[in-house]
Amino acid sequence: MSVPLLDLNRQNASLHSELVAAFEKVLRSGHFILGGEVESFEREAAAFLGAKHAISVSSGTDAILVALMALGIGPGDEVICPSFTFFATAGCIARLGATPVFADVHADTFNLDAADVARRITPRTKAIMPVHLFGQSAAMEPLLALARQHNLAVIEDAAQALGARQHGRCCGTIGDFGTYSFFPSKNLGGFGDGGLVATNRDDLAEKVRLLRTHGSKPKYYHKVVGGNFRLDALQCALLRIKLPHLPAYCAARQRNAAYYGSRLAGLGGLTLPQPAVGNDHIWNQYTLRVGGHGRRDALRQHLTAAGIGAEIYYPLPLHQQECFAGLPKVSLPTTEALAREVISIPIFPELTEREKTEVADSVIAFSKLSGTVAA
Ligand SMILES: *Cc1c(COP(=O)(O)O)cnc(C)c1O
């Protein structure tokens, strides 16, 4: 039996008739840009998050871009972010002419290490951008303390963490801005590209709304240079169907993670992901660390041969990417070790019992084959 890393059709098939009805409603309305569906979705998303403002945008990438633009970040500015993340985090900083400054992460959570961030603050630093990687919050308190001390903005890249919490507060509502993605592989997967910006600050919300439509207010009078960062009414109508199910999707991922935790505990050479104290982890990915030279790649080959989907998030840290070769060289030992050792296995909500068993059995068999089962 093969097990996919992700199967979107299972989730969407269960909502088929509701999704088709929402599509038809928008089709018949003839209203495709902004309007009622967009406003309703934004209201529902804000309520879900407990945020004052939720503004839908064209992608998770554009959510980061527009948040940075609203903060006025540009040439000469530095923004501190992890290197162990998806490219968009740093790509958006660079696109605005600012400099991404990469800090190292904690080995246990894969998230920003505030002590390393502190060492990289300069008079040019304007913001810190923690990423809540794989669905659990970065340790926000020490980052917020640094931000207060140095007067920095905090943008939370919560693309993988919509629904995750830290000490009861939703990821993305703790700093000045939270940014989210509805890319189909995220916990709230849309039907194409989509994103969201959350903020509790009225002034920043106003700026994002302005920037989302070319900075125009009223129409054809442009206060600032923005872009077309709108999310389609169609996408909002479809996401409104799925949003109420998000807690159940996250709970199913948590059950799958608990299952792997119980089956895979104690295997030598393998480190299992653990939620940090105070975090509600929503498991966008279930990511193992495989120690030993070449063993991660061997596990991947083993799983692939068994027909089990697995992926490396992320194989080359951002500070080592060709496009950033012009930046000052940095050494990020934990990030570099993680890039060599991590592998993500299927965790999506609709995995069956048989599939989970198959994945766990296969990982255990690998561990035994390579003779590293703990005594
Ligand atoms: C997915 C993702 C993004 C970008 O979102 P898109 O909707 O694909 O543009 C940004 N940051 C992180 C950490 C992501 O995982």
The ligand as a Gaussian input file, in Angstrom:
#p B3LYP/6-31G(d) Opt

LIG

0 1
 C        3.910000      28.789000       2.488000
 C        4.784000      29.747000       3.184000
 C        4.906000      31.086000       2.786000
 C        4.328000      31.623000       1.500000
 O        3.002000      31.391000       1.297000
 P        2.410000      31.350000      -0.210000
 O        0.942000      31.397000      -0.004000
 O        2.890000      30.081000      -0.831000
 O        2.909000      32.545000      -0.933000
 C        5.674000      31.934000       3.559000
 N        6.309000      31.507000       4.645000
 C        6.253000      30.225000       5.055000
 C        6.973000      29.818000       6.293000
 C        5.491000      29.302000       4.328000
 O        5.450000      28.037000       4.730000

